[in-house]
Amino acid sequence: MLDARNVALVLEGGGMRNSYTAACIDQLLAHEVKFGWVGGVSAGASHTVNFLSGDRLRARESFITLPAHPTAGGMSSFMRGNGYFNSDFIYEQAALPNASIPFDFETFFANDTPFSISALRADTGETVSWGRGDQKDDADLMRQVRASSTIPTLMPTAFVDGVPYVDGALGDTGGLVLPNAIEAGFDKFLILATKPRNYTRPAMGSPQLVRLFNRKYPAVAEAALTRHERYNAVREQMTELERQGKAMIFYPENMMVTSTERKVRALRRNYALGMQQTMRELPRWLEFLRD
């Protein structure tokens, strides 16, 4: 085991772009790295729970073969009201013991590492974070991951304890949970980003359409329209921490897919490219984590 309990692991989401950083998760598991805190939203929430369950197969296949499953989504699923990504299947059914990549709840709950996953309350615009001890049972954990990953319009609104939620990336960190890790008391970070180093998130276009599509939950529309401000502010914070030597940041150099990609061949290639970059950078990570 590599004891890095003085380091927080921060995981950016990005839908199927996370097939690239799934390679990072694989190697952190291969080297048995023990972090002091792990957190992410949206696809970063999936990375969070997969990492803490210690399952290298699930960490990989969640972003390669699972999205291509006939039940996992597509336009026909969207037209039937199940979402372009069928969140009930992806986050709940696919985690069951008889599924092809079942989730190892026993190992996850035996792991004492603090974690944080967040979602946006659709009715109020409040960001809600869940950590260790906030789950009534196994299914509750997956409902929370599903809520954190629910893209408005593309996926049906998720409910946890009767409360409506959407993607945590619309919340108070803009999708980069570095502030949560700082609030938890950490000052050293490994950050796995899914956008390139020079990326600046633009403002969303067509605000009238955004408000129209989210007319049931106006708070969601306003969060979406202002997300870029919060996201870019945290990116600046990341850059400063990197300059100070307090953050090691993985920025993808050869990202080949968009957030909605579902073709296995494309996702497998993207994972392979992520692995190539991971292996180049891994020695620096390990040195940083051991220091």
C-alpha positions, 0 to 999 in steps of 0.5 A, spaced: 500 500 500 502 507 498 500 511 504 497 518 501 492 519 507 495 526 507 492 527 499 485 528 497 483 525 490 479 530 486 475 527 480 472 531 475 466 528 471 465 529 464 460 523 461 464 518 457 470 523 457 471 519 463 473 513 459 480 517 459 481 518 466 478 511 468 485 509 466 488 513 472 483 510 476 486 503 474 493 505 476 491 508 482 488 501 484 494 497 481 498 501 486 494 500 492 494 508 493 490 510 500 488 517 499 485 521 505 479 523 501 476 522 495 470 526 491 467 527 485 460 529 481 457 526 475 461 521 472 466 523 477 462 520 482 462 514 479 469 514 479 469 515 486 465 509 488 468 505 483 475 507 486 473 506 493 470 499 492 477 497 489 474 494 483 479 495 477 474 491 472 468 495 474 472 502 474 474 500 466 468 497 464 463 502 467 466 507 461 467 502 456 462 496 455 456 498 460 455 505 456 454 500 449 449 495 453 442 495 449 439 498 455 444 503 457 441 508 452 440 511 446 435 515 442 430 510 442 431 510 450 430 517 450 424 517 446 421 512 451 422 517 457 428 513 460 433 518 458 439 518 453 443 515 458 438 510 462 440 512 469 436 506 472 439 501 468 446 504 469 446 506 476 442 501 479 440 495 475 447 494 473 450 494 480 446 488 482 449 482 484 447 478 478 449 484 473 455 483 468 459 488 473 456 488 479 458 493 484 462 491 490 458 494 496 461 490 501 468 492 500 466 499 499 463 500 505 468 496 509 473 502 506 474 507 511 476 513 506 472 519 507 468 521 500 464 526 497 459 526 492 454 532 490 448 533 486 443 539 485 437 540 488 432 541 482 427 545 486 431 549 490 438 550 487 441 548 493 448 543 493 447 537 497 453 533 498 453 525 501 459 522 504 460 516 508 454 514 513 449 518 509 446 511 506 441 507 509 443 501 505 446 499 498 441 502 494 441 508 497 448 509 495 447 508 488 441 513 488 446 518 490 451 517 485 445 517 480 442 523 482 449 526 482 450 524 474 443 526 472 444 531 466 438 535 465 433 534 459 438 528 457 436 524 463 429 524 467 430 527 474 433 523 480 429 522 486 433 521 493 428 521 499 423 524 495 427 530 493 428 531 486 436 532 484 440 533 477 447 533 476 452 535 481 456 539 476 451 544 476 452 545 483 456 550 487 463 548 485 461 548 477 463 540 477 470 541 480 470 539 488 476 542 490 473 546 495 470 540 498 477 537 499 479 544 502 473 544 506 475 537 509 482 540 511 486 538 505 492 542 502 495 537 498 491 534 492 491 529 486 486 532 481 484 528 475 481 533 470 477 531 463 478 538 460 485 540 457 490 545 461 488 551 457 480 550 457 476 555 459 468 554 460 464 558 456 457 561 458 451 557 455 448 560 449 440 560 448 438 562 455 431 562 453 431 555 451 435 553 457 429 556 461 424 553 457 427 546 457 428 547 465 421 550 466 419 545 471 425 547 475 427 554 474 433 553 479 436 548 474 436 553 469 439 558 473 445 554 475 446 551 468 447 559 466 452 561 471 456 554 471 461 557 467 463 562 472 464 557 478 467 552 474 473 557 471 474 560 478 476 553 481 480 552 475 484 558 477 484 555 484 487 549 481 492 552 477 495 556 483 495 550 487 499 547 482 504 553 482 505 552 489 507 545 489 500 543 492 497 540 487 498 534 481 494 535 476 492 530 470 490 534 464 488 529 458 492 531 452 489 526 447 481 526 448 478 523 443 470 522 445 465 527 447 461 526 453 455 522 450 459 517 446 457 510 446 461 506 441 465 501 445 471 501 439 471 509 441 471 508 448 476 503 448 481 507 444 480 513 449 481 508 455 488 506 451 490 513 450 488 515 457 493 509 459 498 511 455 498 518 458 497 515 465 503 511 464 508 517 462 506 521 468 505 515 473 512 516 476 511 523 478 504 522 481 508 516 485 513 521 487 508 526 489 504 522 493 510 519 497 513 526 499 
